[in-house]
Amino acid sequence: MIPDTPRGTWVTTDVPGRLDALVWSRWHQRLLLALGITWILDGLEASLVANVAPTLRHPDALGLSATQVGMANSVYLLGQVAGALVFGHLTDRLGRKRLFLVTLGLYLGATALSGLAPTYAAFLGFRLLAGAGIGGEYSAINSAIDEMVPARLRGTIALAVNGSYWVGVALGAGVTLVVLDPRLLPIGLGWRVAFAFGAVLGLAILLVRRHMPESPRWLLTHGHVKAAIETVERIEAQVYGDGWQARVEAASVKVMKVRVSGTVGLRYLVHTLVRRYPRRTLLGLSLMLAQAFLYNSIFFSYGLILEEFHGVAADSVGLYIVPFAIGNFLGPLMLGPSFDRWGRRVMIPLTYALSGALLLVTGGLFVAGLLNALTQTLAWMVVFFVASAAASSAYLTVSELFPVELRGMAIAVFYAVGTLAGAGAPLLFGALVDTGDPRQLLGGYAVAAAMMIAAAVVARVFGVDAERRSLEALTGETPPSQGCLPH
């Protein structure tokens, strides 16, 4: 598509205002179903590996050690980093929609091949590719969702979508309860069927994504002004139905100036992160680093802890993962509206600090021998009811606080840094589990708790009151003026 407006032009437009003025509708629900599935897929992948971890150690499977299982998880996370950086650049350059099918297709193929891996080395390679697909999804999908969801609901929706990760976790746990049951399938076959399930889910969602539009905000910044207006008109027609033009014209829609930037490079990205928004950069890094280490350390080792310290059978791990996942899903869903009502600078520090404190309490009870498999799960449910909302707010923060023209790359950079910091956590905690010493695990938990509390302090000092504000107003480039444009 050839741009109709040259780079560097300032365009007076109501396209962002019309997107923010939309009423919540079935069209938005379809958008979240088609795009938000990313988080469910990632949760499914994480759950599959966590739940099949004890089975992968069986001689009839791949015969791995706990450390090797941790390495497979770390390789998956490293793949996510590479995918986020590569596809993050491409989603800003080529558009959100073009990357939807590419990244999902990569994930689909790699996760299917993970289940066919004949050796540990092959398994690592396919896990790397599956991670790359999911990492690429994050940049394109989070950019598109934030750019098309009304500003007044952005916090609530973003947290709910990010929390859907745990729907995938619960789904994966439920699947493994069936396929890892040796009474139903041989041990050497069950774990392979589990990965095939992820591929089937990915294939189904490919069909839904074909009808999703390009982000009108991306079209504007790349000079496709007419296409942006036509896309918004099609969305409004689907949202309002008959008589949609009268509904839109009657609404108070903000008009603003948007600069056609075109594709920007690494120099522009570095300038924006380091010189223009250093406080926001520090905020995003702190939030992403803390939540990534917390989740990667605890969740990926959870099945191993249940087996090693609480005597849970390998084929029963899913029974304890499901309620844990429910707590994680309910946290963002129930706390999400407060991020729009009470504000980011209240809720983000509160959830981060409380998560760290609860983690320390739970770790102390674990070392004292006061927890069994059931009470351990209940304790984690409480901790991660709060921590899940905190982690989801990190993705919201790095998505909404940077300009449209580099949003995909910004998300990729923060995600990559956070994931790299957390990528060693599964390997570390796998090794800690191998020691059989609860006190060693407590030391790891203390590090994760300290990082969460430190991030809470940074969020309170450098946080931005982003609630109910348009993405353009948050960057300070395009102060809106009141009025309506003719349609």
Wavefront OBJ file of the C-alpha trace (Angstrom):
o trace
v 0.000 0.000 0.000
v 1.455 3.396 -1.046
v 1.043 6.223 1.514
v -1.217 9.098 0.436
v 0.363 11.594 2.841
v 4.111 12.327 2.889
v 6.323 11.719 5.888
v 6.687 14.695 8.238
v 3.171 16.008 7.532
v 0.946 16.984 10.469
v -2.565 15.679 9.861
v -5.621 17.090 11.617
v -7.774 14.069 12.348
v -10.484 12.667 14.579
v -9.584 9.016 13.945
v -8.082 8.394 17.424
v -10.971 10.290 19.017
v -13.541 8.189 17.179
v -11.842 4.988 18.371
v -11.870 6.245 21.959
v -15.519 7.331 21.699
v -16.801 3.909 20.595
v -19.235 2.145 22.882
v -18.187 -1.315 24.026
v -19.614 -3.804 21.550
v -19.511 -7.317 20.140
v -16.931 -6.103 17.668
v -14.550 -5.382 20.545
v -15.285 -8.807 21.984
v -14.380 -10.463 18.679
v -11.201 -8.390 18.577
v -10.181 -9.622 22.009
v -11.036 -13.203 21.103
v -8.925 -13.127 17.958
v -5.964 -11.208 19.355
v -6.076 -11.845 23.082
v -5.700 -15.568 22.400
v -1.952 -14.877 22.439
v -1.934 -14.850 26.205
v -3.974 -18.044 26.381
v -1.507 -19.760 24.046
v 1.471 -18.621 26.097
v -0.230 -19.789 29.273
v -1.017 -23.091 27.621
v 2.626 -23.555 26.603
v 3.929 -22.679 30.056
v 1.389 -24.967 31.679
v 2.175 -27.862 29.381
v 5.882 -27.714 30.177
v 5.288 -27.192 33.912
v 2.842 -30.091 34.092
v 4.751 -32.485 31.872
v 8.054 -31.669 33.619
v 7.864 -34.680 35.961
v 6.830 -36.896 33.019
v 9.753 -35.664 30.894
v 12.057 -37.018 33.612
v 10.652 -40.519 33.108
v 12.880 -42.946 31.155
v 9.994 -43.731 28.785
v 9.787 -40.052 27.846
v 12.982 -38.008 27.306
v 14.564 -38.974 30.629
v 15.514 -35.422 31.617
v 16.849 -34.126 34.918
v 15.213 -31.198 36.725
v 18.083 -29.010 35.524
v 17.461 -30.061 31.901
v 13.762 -29.289 32.265
v 14.745 -25.864 33.562
v 17.041 -25.429 30.574
v 14.181 -26.222 28.172
v 12.076 -23.550 29.847
v 14.932 -21.056 29.675
v 15.441 -21.790 25.963
v 11.724 -21.178 25.346
v 12.038 -17.822 27.103
v 15.136 -16.921 25.073
v 13.141 -17.689 21.937
v 10.499 -15.271 23.137
v 13.150 -12.573 23.459
v 14.438 -13.112 19.910
v 10.902 -13.236 18.511
v 9.851 -10.094 20.325
v 12.812 -8.088 19.012
v 12.564 -9.274 15.404
v 8.804 -9.145 15.059
v 8.529 -6.019 17.223
v 10.520 -4.151 14.590
v 8.470 -5.677 11.786
v 5.115 -4.819 13.367
v 6.105 -1.131 13.453
v 7.474 -1.316 9.917
v 4.872 -3.489 8.154
v 1.792 -3.099 10.338
v 0.079 -5.001 13.125
v -2.162 -7.122 10.929
v 0.548 -8.612 8.715
v 2.322 -10.054 11.744
v -0.831 -11.645 13.215
v -0.722 -14.705 10.977
v 3.070 -14.991 10.657
v 3.771 -15.180 14.387
v 0.838 -17.465 15.082
v 1.879 -19.763 12.225
v 5.413 -20.006 13.611
v 4.100 -20.903 17.047
v 1.695 -23.465 15.611
v 4.337 -25.337 13.670
v 6.986 -25.254 16.399
v 4.739 -26.449 19.205
v 3.500 -29.335 17.063
v 7.098 -30.311 16.354
v 7.929 -30.064 20.069
v 5.599 -32.974 20.613
v 7.366 -34.949 17.862
v 10.895 -34.287 19.108
v 12.919 -37.537 19.160
v 15.763 -36.187 21.304
v 16.459 -33.586 23.962
v 18.447 -31.459 21.492
v 15.554 -31.397 19.015
v 13.139 -30.587 21.818
v 15.271 -27.563 22.775
v 15.326 -26.326 19.172
v 11.559 -26.537 18.755
v 10.984 -24.867 22.115
v 13.180 -21.997 20.920
v 11.035 -21.543 17.787
v 7.762 -21.819 19.690
v 8.980 -19.119 22.044
v 9.909 -16.908 19.083
v 6.368 -17.143 17.760
v 4.820 -16.187 21.077
v 7.356 -13.401 21.670
v 6.525 -11.935 18.288
v 2.845 -12.090 19.118
v 3.261 -9.868 22.163
v 4.480 -6.827 20.252
v 1.880 -6.930 17.482
v -1.060 -7.952 19.636
v -0.531 -5.638 22.604
v 0.025 -2.719 20.233
v -3.168 -3.429 18.309
v -5.353 -3.954 21.383
v -4.242 -0.746 23.112
v -4.645 1.213 19.878
v -8.213 0.053 19.245
v -9.720 -0.163 22.762
v -11.425 3.019 24.095
v -9.143 4.993 26.438
v -11.623 4.920 29.323
v -11.474 1.094 29.377
v -7.844 0.529 28.395
v -6.624 -0.481 31.860
v -9.538 -2.785 32.576
v -9.346 -4.537 29.201
v -5.559 -4.780 29.093
v -5.411 -6.433 32.512
v -8.249 -8.812 31.661
v -6.556 -9.825 28.399
v -3.177 -10.282 30.056
v -4.839 -12.258 32.832
v -6.262 -14.645 30.243
v -2.789 -16.184 30.249
v -4.088 -18.180 33.182
v -7.028 -19.490 31.200
v -4.371 -21.137 29.061
v -2.598 -22.400 32.172
v -5.787 -23.991 33.484
v -6.570 -25.397 30.042
v -3.107 -26.913 29.797
v -3.412 -28.385 33.266
v -6.760 -29.925 32.384
v -5.372 -31.416 29.186
v -2.393 -32.948 30.954
v -4.626 -34.499 33.608
v -6.086 -36.585 30.793
v -3.180 -37.227 28.424
v -0.618 -37.885 31.164
v -2.792 -40.487 32.838
v -0.905 -43.765 32.159
v -4.207 -45.620 32.321
v -5.344 -43.768 29.204
v -2.137 -43.218 27.221
v 1.392 -44.657 27.472
v 3.860 -42.359 29.235
v 5.954 -42.031 26.076
v 2.940 -40.829 24.059
v 0.909 -38.673 26.462
v 3.318 -35.736 26.658
v 3.504 -35.606 22.843
v -0.280 -35.422 22.565
v -0.255 -32.525 25.039
v 1.832 -30.368 22.690
v -0.366 -31.322 19.740
v -3.307 -29.741 21.575
v -1.576 -26.334 21.485
v -1.101 -26.622 17.738
v -4.783 -27.443 17.208
v -5.856 -24.384 19.228
v -3.491 -22.178 17.222
v -4.868 -23.511 13.947
v -8.435 -22.713 14.974
v -7.621 -19.101 15.786
v -5.919 -18.558 12.418
v -9.361 -18.617 10.819
v -10.696 -15.905 13.153
v -7.779 -13.525 12.652
v -8.223 -13.184 8.914
v -11.040 -10.668 9.410
v -9.296 -8.377 11.900
v -8.516 -4.850 10.583
v -5.221 -3.004 10.618
v -4.780 -0.516 13.463
v -6.095 2.897 12.233
v -3.509 4.610 14.444
v -0.694 2.718 12.692
v -2.176 3.632 9.310
v -2.200 7.325 10.273
v 1.412 7.480 11.390
v 2.505 5.716 8.185
v 0.677 8.150 5.910
v -2.287 5.970 4.976
v -4.802 8.601 6.061
v -7.633 7.584 3.732
v -7.247 3.942 4.728
v -7.333 4.932 8.405
v -10.600 6.826 7.929
v -12.147 3.984 5.919
v -11.104 1.450 8.566
v -12.656 3.491 11.365
v -15.856 3.857 9.342
v -16.065 0.084 8.889
v -15.511 -0.450 12.601
v -18.199 2.111 13.488
v -20.622 0.446 11.097
v -20.096 -2.871 12.875
v -20.320 -1.309 16.337
v -23.435 0.816 15.790
v -25.220 -1.002 12.985
v -27.947 0.893 11.099
v -27.749 4.646 11.503
v -24.126 4.548 12.656
v -23.207 7.828 10.942
v -25.784 9.771 12.931
v -24.551 8.166 16.143
v -20.951 9.158 15.403
v -21.736 12.701 14.299
v -23.786 13.278 17.441
v -20.908 12.202 19.669
v -18.328 14.607 21.055
v -15.201 13.444 19.285
v -11.810 15.022 19.953
v -9.790 16.329 17.047
v -5.994 16.298 17.186
v -2.883 16.712 15.075
v -0.936 13.533 14.302
v 2.473 13.568 12.650
v 3.114 11.130 9.807
v 6.391 9.611 10.997
v 6.667 6.590 8.753
v 9.024 3.813 9.789
v 11.505 4.827 12.473
v 14.861 3.242 13.218
v 16.983 2.193 16.153
v 18.441 5.676 16.655
v 14.964 7.151 17.047
v 14.020 4.382 19.488
v 17.110 4.932 21.638
v 16.568 8.704 21.646
v 12.954 8.261 22.710
v 13.721 5.804 25.497
v 16.892 7.422 26.839
v 16.550 11.134 26.170
v 12.873 11.865 25.776
v 11.286 9.514 28.323
v 14.041 8.351 30.722
v 11.683 8.188 33.713
v 9.170 6.097 31.817
v 11.968 3.833 30.623
v 13.181 3.262 34.176
v 9.594 2.606 35.255
v 8.985 0.062 32.496
v 12.266 -1.749 33.097
v 11.653 -1.999 36.842
v 8.149 -3.411 36.435
v 9.082 -5.894 33.709
v 12.231 -7.152 35.422
v 10.512 -7.794 38.724
v 7.427 -9.574 37.412
v 9.403 -11.681 34.915
v 11.763 -13.010 37.572
v 8.901 -13.660 39.983
v 6.797 -15.650 37.554
v 9.525 -17.515 35.739
v 11.163 -18.630 38.974
v 8.062 -19.854 40.742
v 5.686 -21.065 38.073
v 8.133 -23.064 35.972
v 9.368 -24.902 39.071
v 5.939 -25.371 40.618
v 5.335 -28.904 39.331
v 8.797 -29.949 40.470
v 8.204 -28.507 43.949
v 4.913 -30.352 44.282
v 6.599 -33.610 43.364
v 9.871 -33.164 45.279
v 8.668 -31.574 48.522
v 4.992 -32.545 48.749
v 4.998 -35.996 47.184
v 2.481 -35.229 44.443
v 2.430 -37.840 41.657
v 3.526 -36.616 38.231
v 0.141 -37.298 36.659
v -1.660 -35.339 39.407
v 0.226 -32.045 39.166
v -2.560 -30.525 37.057
v -5.000 -30.875 39.945
v -3.000 -28.278 41.860
v -2.209 -26.055 38.904
v -5.879 -25.447 38.013
v -6.868 -23.635 41.252
v -3.564 -21.765 41.175
v -4.413 -20.597 37.651
v -7.914 -19.572 38.699
v -6.497 -17.259 41.365
v -4.143 -15.709 38.809
v -6.975 -15.124 36.335
v -9.379 -13.637 38.866
v -6.809 -11.122 40.137
v -6.529 -8.978 36.958
v -10.216 -9.497 36.180
v -11.406 -8.221 39.565
v -8.698 -5.645 40.248
v -8.474 -4.340 36.667
v -11.281 -1.745 36.921
v -9.480 -0.146 39.875
v -6.564 0.737 37.597
v -8.960 2.951 35.600
v -10.907 4.160 38.645
v -8.189 4.782 41.257
v -5.352 5.259 38.808
v -2.057 3.681 37.812
v 0.040 5.478 40.450
v -2.081 3.982 43.212
v -2.739 0.456 42.009
v 0.621 -0.460 40.455
v 2.732 0.278 43.567
v 0.088 -1.313 45.797
v -0.069 -4.609 43.898
v 3.717 -4.878 43.506
v 4.482 -4.198 47.169
v 1.738 -6.482 48.443
v 2.895 -9.285 46.138
v 6.415 -9.111 47.538
v 5.222 -9.120 51.140
v 2.877 -12.068 50.616
v 5.628 -13.999 48.830
v 7.946 -13.657 51.826
v 5.243 -14.864 54.208
v 4.490 -17.891 52.042
v 8.193 -18.727 51.693
v 8.588 -18.630 55.451
v 5.670 -20.997 55.966
v 7.145 -23.356 53.354
v 10.543 -23.519 55.039
v 8.921 -23.999 58.431
v 7.221 -27.131 57.072
v 3.746 -25.751 57.732
v 2.466 -26.278 54.184
v 1.326 -29.409 52.404
v 0.371 -29.674 48.733
v -3.118 -28.254 49.351
v -2.166 -25.374 51.645
v 0.837 -24.571 49.437
v -1.540 -24.159 46.510
v -3.923 -22.006 48.562
v -1.049 -19.795 49.678
v 0.137 -19.346 46.092
v -3.429 -18.503 45.049
v -3.438 -15.582 47.487
v 0.000 -14.352 46.443
v -0.669 -14.497 42.739
v -4.189 -13.110 42.895
v -2.361 -9.851 43.556
v 0.855 -10.578 41.636
v -1.036 -11.415 38.449
v -2.641 -7.962 38.412
v 0.765 -6.413 39.074
v 2.403 -8.341 36.223
v -0.410 -7.451 33.817
v -0.030 -3.763 34.688
v 3.623 -3.937 33.608
v 2.591 -4.847 30.052
v -0.052 -2.121 30.102
v 2.545 0.441 31.209
v 5.140 -0.258 28.513
v 2.432 -0.340 25.852
v 0.561 2.869 26.599
v 3.387 5.276 27.491
v 5.324 5.382 24.198
v 4.437 6.766 20.721
v 2.515 4.738 18.149
v 5.322 4.725 15.597
v 7.625 2.742 17.894
v 5.152 1.022 20.197
v 5.925 -2.457 18.881
v 9.663 -1.968 19.293
v 9.251 -0.434 22.759
v 7.165 -3.379 23.936
v 9.745 -5.744 22.452
v 12.680 -4.057 24.196
v 11.063 -4.027 27.626
v 9.746 -7.539 27.203
v 13.162 -8.766 26.039
v 15.017 -7.176 28.949
v 12.520 -8.528 31.456
v 12.479 -11.972 29.932
v 16.274 -12.157 29.682
v 16.491 -11.295 33.364
v 13.948 -13.999 34.130
v 15.194 -16.549 31.590
v 17.749 -17.944 33.982
v 15.193 -18.275 36.755
v 13.777 -21.676 35.655
v 17.305 -23.062 35.374
v 18.234 -21.579 38.760
v 15.156 -22.877 40.529
v 15.442 -26.251 38.817
v 18.903 -26.508 40.342
v 17.550 -25.354 43.728
v 14.911 -28.079 43.613
v 17.629 -30.624 42.853
v 19.348 -29.686 46.145
v 16.269 -30.854 48.083
v 16.829 -28.026 50.604
v 13.808 -25.738 51.273
v 16.118 -23.040 52.630
v 17.790 -22.750 49.245
v 14.401 -22.088 47.666
v 13.589 -19.479 50.308
v 16.679 -17.534 49.262
v 15.383 -17.438 45.693
v 11.947 -16.333 46.862
v 13.517 -13.539 48.917
v 15.270 -12.192 45.812
v 11.999 -12.193 43.858
v 10.166 -10.447 46.720
v 12.855 -7.767 47.009
v 12.593 -7.040 43.284
v 8.811 -6.632 43.494
v 9.015 -4.242 46.441
v 11.753 -2.185 44.756
v 9.603 -1.933 41.611
v 6.708 -0.681 43.762
v 8.864 2.212 44.981
v 9.875 3.115 41.420
v 6.238 2.979 40.266
v 5.164 5.337 43.009
v 7.908 7.862 42.214
v 7.923 7.699 38.405
v 4.389 6.503 37.661
v 2.181 8.300 35.116
v -1.516 9.107 35.534
v -2.451 7.410 32.265
v -5.999 6.370 33.126
v -8.770 7.534 30.738
v -6.293 9.505 28.583
v -5.808 8.938 24.856
v -2.561 7.367 23.692
v -1.731 10.561 21.776
v -2.228 12.772 24.830
v 0.122 10.548 26.854
v 3.033 11.165 24.476
v 2.556 14.934 24.623
v 2.976 15.299 20.846
v -0.589 15.987 19.809
v -2.595 18.044 22.295
v -6.262 17.527 21.369
v -8.648 20.345 20.531
v -12.369 20.207 21.037
v -14.731 19.797 18.147
v -15.964 17.393 15.507
v -14.965 16.829 11.933
v -17.556 16.225 9.234
v -17.827 12.632 8.021
l 1 2 3 4 5 6 7 8 9 10 11 12 13 14 15 16 17 18 19 20 21 22 23 24 25 26 27 28 29 30 31 32 33 34 35 36 37 38 39 40 41 42 43 44 45 46 47 48 49 50 51 52 53 54 55 56 57 58 59 60 61 62 63 64 65 66 67 68 69 70 71 72 73 74 75 76 77 78 79 80 81 82 83 84 85 86 87 88 89 90 91 92 93 94 95 96 97 98 99 100 101 102 103 104 105 106 107 108 109 110 111 112 113 114 115 116 117 118 119 120 121 122 123 124 125 126 127 128 129 130 131 132 133 134 135 136 137 138 139 140 141 142 143 144 145 146 147 148 149 150 151 152 153 154 155 156 157 158 159 160 161 162 163 164 165 166 167 168 169 170 171 172 173 174 175 176 177 178 179 180 181 182 183 184 185 186 187 188 189 190 191 192 193 194 195 196 197 198 199 200 201 202 203 204 205 206 207 208 209 210 211 212 213 214 215 216 217 218 219 220 221 222 223 224 225 226 227 228 229 230 231 232 233 234 235 236 237 238 239 240 241 242 243 244 245 246 247 248 249 250 251 252 253 254 255 256 257 258 259 260 261 262 263 264 265 266 267 268 269 270 271 272 273 274 275 276 277 278 279 280 281 282 283 284 285 286 287 288 289 290 291 292 293 294 295 296 297 298 299 300 301 302 303 304 305 306 307 308 309 310 311 312 313 314 315 316 317 318 319 320 321 322 323 324 325 326 327 328 329 330 331 332 333 334 335 336 337 338 339 340 341 342 343 344 345 346 347 348 349 350 351 352 353 354 355 356 357 358 359 360 361 362 363 364 365 366 367 368 369 370 371 372 373 374 375 376 377 378 379 380 381 382 383 384 385 386 387 388 389 390 391 392 393 394 395 396 397 398 399 400 401 402 403 404 405 406 407 408 409 410 411 412 413 414 415 416 417 418 419 420 421 422 423 424 425 426 427 428 429 430 431 432 433 434 435 436 437 438 439 440 441 442 443 444 445 446 447 448 449 450 451 452 453 454 455 456 457 458 459 460 461 462 463 464 465 466 467 468 469 470 471 472 473 474 475 476 477 478 479 480 481 482 483 484 485 486 487
